[in-house]
Structure formats: structure tokens, C-alpha cells
């Protein structure tokens, strides 16, 4: 049990694979942001190299002057490459390897061994954090390998004989420490990237539901306006209605009066009910689909007993109800108008949320191994059932889909506490 728990935690922690990380790094919004950051970084390196030339000139240190000029040229070329192709990944990788190449020649060609090189090696230790941040965990690690190769060449080959003397700790441990820094930088950048991907997905989800919410409100507004016009019309005609009805009664034409009342009652049914339950999300959806059903020539049967608020996310509740109603309404298009019907029930008892839909379906539905309907081009009865099942399972419940004698039913129960 503990092992499985640890594996599950590990999977949740490292939930994105290498391809997903690489694709995210190359998205246009990320590229634009990293483009500007890379430009600032390169300009900063150029300014730093210019400043460090001054003490080299004053102290008569030509080797340092040449190295800093080479670094300035390198980052000017990196800026040019960045401007031409707007590809921060290529600029960072090439810049890292070329910088390490310049430092390699600087190390092996240094003749004044009284000048320590520890500052350069401390800077190299920071490279994995810089490259990972600038190019992402995958491309950044590729760029950071330049420092690993440099340390290996300098401390673990015969090139060590060309360098100024270093202590045994530096020679033996620097490469290992650098590997540890690479791993630390990769883990940190992975967490940052995963957070950015999660946030992007969350923002897109919020944006989608905001758009859906706006569309629902627009449809509700249309219903309100239609109802208002209908009510105004009936209010204007009520005097004439009373006169006609009074005339039937006065003439003892009771059957005509009854027929007239039934006709007027059916006309009133065109006013869509706008209050089915206390929950605003469900009420909006039911109002929209009730209006849609009426336009299709039949009146749906809704039975909803849920409170204004209970422990379920609004996005999940919206998806659950909307998919169930959408599937049922879509199936009506192939049904004769006089046979169209829709029964929808939703209840919450303080612990369990139960959903039930029942509607005629003209096409025989097939089901896959998971019990989900397989959509066909003739009728899209299976669209959205996967979401219903996923939401039910998210809340520790189940969902089932059946078709018998031309009647399609959906049942779902889940725990919301």
C-alpha cells in the first residue's frame, strides 16, 4: 500500500512527459516572453563584459581583454540570431556552448597563474539555473551540459596539466557538484513549468466556462424577452378574452367555453418557466433546454430537488447537466414530433447527487467495452457521455447508459459531501 501510494504521488508530481515540456516551451506565448527575457540577459552579459574590460586595461591584462571582447562578440551574435529567428532555445544552447568554449581557451592559455580562476568556475555552477529558466527543463539541460563537458575536459583529462594549479577538492568534486546543480535546476524548473502548464490549462478552462456562461446568459435573456412580449400580448388581450368567455357562459355554451379555456391555457404554456430550482447554474440550463424543447414541439418533464449550493464545482455541475440534456435533445431530431419527450431528474439528499434522464432514441446505440455509447453520424447520442462518466468517477460515483425498446436512459450517482 505504501509503495503504491508513493508511486501515485510520484506520478502526480511528474505528470508531464518530455514531449509535453518541449511543446510548451515552443508555444508562441512562451517564446515571446522568453525572447524578451533572453534579450535582457544577453545585453546584461555584454554590459558586464564591457565593465570588466576597464580593470583589465588599467592593469595591463591583455588576456582578460581578449576574452571579454570575445564574450561581447558572442552575445552580440546571439542577439542577432534572436532577432532573426525569434528562437530563444537555439540562442541559449549555442550561447552556452560557445561561452564555455571561450572560457576553455581562456583557462588553458592563461600564463599568469597568480590570477585565480575560481570566480569563473563559480559562474559556471550557476549556468544550469540560468539555462533551464531561459530554455526550459529539457533544452536548458542540453545547454547546461556545456558546463559539464568543460569541467570534465579541464579536470579529468590531460588538459589539467595546462591549467593553473587547483586544489584537490576542486579537481575531484567540481564535476560531481555541477551534476548535482544540474539535477537541482532541472527539478526546480520542472516544478515551475508544470505550474505554468497547470495555470494555462486552468485559465483556458475558466475562459471556456466564462464564454459558456455568457452564452447561457444571452440565451436566458432571449427567453426573458420572449416571455415579456408574450405576457404583454396576453395582458393586452385579457379584456377581449374575458368578454368572449363571458359571452359563452351567458349563452350557456359551456363546451365552447371549456375549449376556449384549454386553448388559452396551451397558449400560456409558451411562456417558459424560469425557476425550476434554487441552484442558479441548473436553473439557467433547465430554462434554456426547456425553451429549446418547446421550439421542437414538446414539453419536457423536469424534477429537480437540489439546494442553492452543495459540495460540487460549478464547472462539473454545468458539464454534468448540460451534457445529459444536450444528448437527450439531440436524439429528438430523428423522432416524430408527437413522440418526442424528455424526462430529467436531479436530486441531492445531503450526501448523494443523483441524475436520471430518459428519452426516445430512433437509432440503436452500440456501446464500447467501457459501457459508453459509440457516437454515429446519424445521431450523436454518445457525445458527452464520457464527461458524465468522468465527473461521476471524480466524485467517487458511477454512471451507466442503457437503451431498451427505443428508450435511452442515463443514470449517475456520486458523493458530494
N, C-alpha and C positions, 0 to 999 in steps of 0.2 A: 504493500500500500504506500509506504513512504517513498519507494523507488518510483512508482507511477506518479505520485504527487510531484516529485522533483522533476521528472521528465516533462510533465504537463506545464510546470512553472517555467522550465527552460524553453519549451516550445512557445509559450506566450511571450516570453522575454525576447526571444529571437524569432519573431513572427514573420519577418520579411527575408526573402532569399536574395542572393547576389544580383540576379536579373532585375528584381524589383528596385533594389537600391540604385543600380546603374540607370534604369529607366527614369527614376525620379530625378537623378542628377542631371539628366539631359532634357528635362521638361523646360519649356520656354520661360516660364516664370522664374524657375530656379536659375536658369542660365543668365537671365537678365540681372538678377540680384547678385550672382557670383561674378558677373562681368564687372560691375561697378566696384565690388569689393576687391577683386583682383587688381583692378587698375589702381586703386588706392594703395594696395600693398606694394606693387611694383614701383610706384612713384616714391613711396616711403623708403624702399631699398636704395633707389637712386640718390635721394637726398642724403641718406645716411652715408653712402659711399663718397659723395662729394665732400661731406663734412670731414670724413676720416682722411681724405687726401691732404687736408691742410696741415695736420701734425706730421704727416709723412714728409711733406715738402720742407717744413721747418727743421725736422731732424735729419734731413738728407737720407731718406729711406726709399730709394728708387723701387725696390722690390714691392713694397706696400703700395706705391703709387701705381705701378703697372697692374697689380691685382685689382685695385679699386676701379681703375679705368676699365678693365675687362668686365667687372661686375656691372658697371654703369652701361656699357655697350650691350651686355647680355639682357638687362631688363628693358632697355630701350627697344631691342628687337622683340622682346616678349610683349611689350605694349603695342608694337606694330602688328605682331601676329594676332593679338587680341582684337585690335581694331578691324583687321581684315576679315577675320573669320568668326569673331564673337564666340570662340570656343575656349572657355576658361580651363577645361580639363587638359587640352593639349598644351596650352601655355604653361600651366602649373607643372605638368610632368616634364616637359622639355626644360623649363626653367630650373627645376630641382636637379636634374641630371647635369645640366651644363654648369650650374653653380658648384656642384660637387667636383666637377672636372676642373674648374678653375682653382678651387681650393686644393685639389690633389697636386696640381703643378706648383701651387704656392708652397705647399708643405715640403715637397721633395727638392725644390730649388732654393729653399731658404738656406743661406750660408751663415747668417748671424744667429748662432744658437743661444745667444743671450736673450733673444726676443722670444718670450713664451707664446705658445700657440693654444693654450688652454681655452682662451675666450672663443676661438673658432670652434673648438670641439663642443663647448657648452651651447653654442648656437646650433650646431648640428643636432644636438639632443632635442631641441625644440622643433626640428623640422617635421616630424610626424604629426604633431598637433596642428602646425600651420597647413601642411599639405592636405590632411584629412578634412580640416574645416573648409578649405578652399575648393577641393575637388571631390569631396565625399569619401566615405569609408573605403570604397573599392579603388577608385582611381587615386585617391590620396595615399593609400598604402603602396600602390605601384610607384608613385612619386617618391615616397619615403624610403623605398628600397635603395635609392641612390645613396643615402647616408650610410646604410648598412653595407653596401658594396665598398664605399670609400673607407669605412673603418676596417673592413676585412682586408682590403689591399694594403692599408697602411700598417696594421698591427699583426697580421697573420700571414704575411708573405715576406719575401726578401726586401721588399720596399722599406721595411722598418729600418734597414741599415742606412737609408738615405735621409731619414728624419732626424731632427734634433732629439736628444735623449728624453725619454718619458719614463715615469716611474712604473714599476711592475703592476701596480693596481690599474693604471691607465691602460696598459697594453693588454692585460689579461681580461679585464672586466668591461671595458668600454663597449665592445660589440654586444655582449650579453645585456648590458644596461640599455643599449639602444633598442634591442629586440623587445625588452620589457616596455620601453617607451612607445614603441610601435603598437604593441598589443593594447596598452592603456589608451592611446589615442584612438585606436580603432573601436574599442568598446564605447568610449565616450561619444565619438562621432556617430556610431550606430544608434545609440540612445537618442541623440539629437535628431538624426534623420528619421528614426521611427516615430518620434514625437511629431515631426513636421508632416510625415505622411498621414499619421492619425488625424492631425489637426486639419489637413487639407481634405481628407475624407469626411470629417465631421462638418467642416464648413460647407462642403458640397451637399451633404445631407440636409443641413439646415437650410441652405439656399433652395434646395429642391422642395422641401416641405413648406417653406415660405411662399414659393411660387404656387404650390398646390393650394395653400391656404388662401392666397389671393384669388386664385381661380374659383375656389369654392365660394368665397365671399361675393365674387361677381355674379355667380350663378344664383346665390341666395338673393342678391339684390334684384335680379331679374324676376325671381319668384315673388318677392315683396311687391314690386311694381305691378306685376300682372294681377296679383291679389287685390292691390289697391284699386286698380282700374275696374276689376270685376265688382268689387264691393261698391264703388261709386255708381256703377251702372245699375246694380240692384237697388241701391238706396234711392236712385232717381226714379226707378220703375215701381217701387213698392206701393205707391198710391194707386197706380194702374192695376197692379196685382190685386190689391185689396178690393178694388171696385169689381174686377172680373169675378173674384171669388165670392164676393157678396151677392153678385147677380146670380151665380149658380145656386147659391144657398136659398136666395129669395124665390127662385123659380123651382126649388126643390129638385134641382138637377145634381143630386148628391154624387152620382158616379162621375159626372164631368168634373165636379169639384175635387174629388179624390184623385182623378187622373191629373188634374192641373197641379195639385199639391205635390204629387210624385214627380212631375216634370220639373217643377221649380226646385224640388229637393235635389234632383240629379244635377241641375244647373249649379247649385251651391257647392256641389262636390268638386267643381273645377277649381275652387279656392283651396290651394294646397295648405295642409296643416303645417305650421311652423314650430310646433312644440310637441315633440314626441317623448322627450325625457329631460332630465335635469343636466345631463352631460352635454356641454356645448359642442364638442367635437362630433359626437354621434348624432346629435340633433341636426347639425348642419348637413351631414352626409345623408341622413334619412330624408330631410326636406328636399335635397337635390334629387335623390333617386325616386322619391315619391312623385315629384313633378315629372321626371323622365318616364315613369311608368304610366302616368296619366296621359302623357302625349302619345304613348304606344297603345292606348285604348283600354287599360285595365287599372284596377286599384289594388295596390299591394297590401298585404296584411303584416303590420309591424307590431311586435310585442316586446317592449324594452323596459326592463326594470333595473336600472343601474343608477348609482348616485352621481352627483356632480363631479366628484373626484374620488379616485381609488388608486391603489398602487400599480399603475401601468403607465409606461411612457406614452405621451400623446401621439408620437410618431408611430409606435407599434399599434396603438388602438386605431389610428387612422388607416394604416395599411391593412389591418385585420378586417375591419368593417367594409372599407372601400373595395377590397379585392373580392370579398364574398358577394357584395351587391353587384359589382361590375360583372362578375361571371354570370350571375343569375339573370341580369338584364340582357346581356349579350345573347344568351341562349334563347330569348324570347323572339328574336328576329325571324327564326325559322318555324315559329309556332303560329297557327291561325289565331287571329285576334281574339276570337271568342273563347279560346282555350288558354290564353295567356294568364299566368298567375305567379305570384311570388310571396312566399311566407318567410319572414325573417324574425328570429327571436334572439334576444341578447339579455342575459341576466347575470347578476352578481349577488352572492349571498354573504359577502363579508370575507370570503376566503377563495371561492372558486368563481371564475368567469366562464360562462357557458355560451356558446354560439351555435345557432342552428339555422340553416337555410334549406328551403325546399322549393323546387321549380321544375316545370316540364322541360324536357330536352329532346329535340327531334332526332338527334344523331346519336347512335350508340357509341358511348365513350369507352375507349380502351384505357387500361391502367398499366403503369410500369411496375417494376419489381418493388419500388418503394411505396406503392399504393397511390401514386399521384396520377391524375388524369393526363393523357397524352393529347396535346392540342392538335387539332386538324384545321385545314384551311376552310372547311365548311362551317365549323363552329369552334370558337376559342374558349370552350368551357374549362380548359385546363390552365388558362393563363391566370397567374396569381395564386394558384393553389400551393405552389412551393413556398410562397411567402407566408401563407396562412399556417402551413405546417411548421415552418421555421420559427415563427413567432410563438406558436403553441409550445414548441420544444424549448424555446428560450425561457419560458416561464414554467418549466417543469411539467408540461402538459402534453396532450396528444391531439391529433386532428385526423379525421377519416373522411373519405369521399366515396359515395356509392351511387349506383344507378340501377333502378329496378322498374320495369314496366313503364319506361319513358319518363321516370321521375328522378331527378338528380338531387341528392342531399349532401349537405356539408355539416359535419359535427366537429366541434372543437371545445376542449375544456382545458383550463390552465389555472395555476395557482397565483393569485395576486394578493399578497399579504404585506 
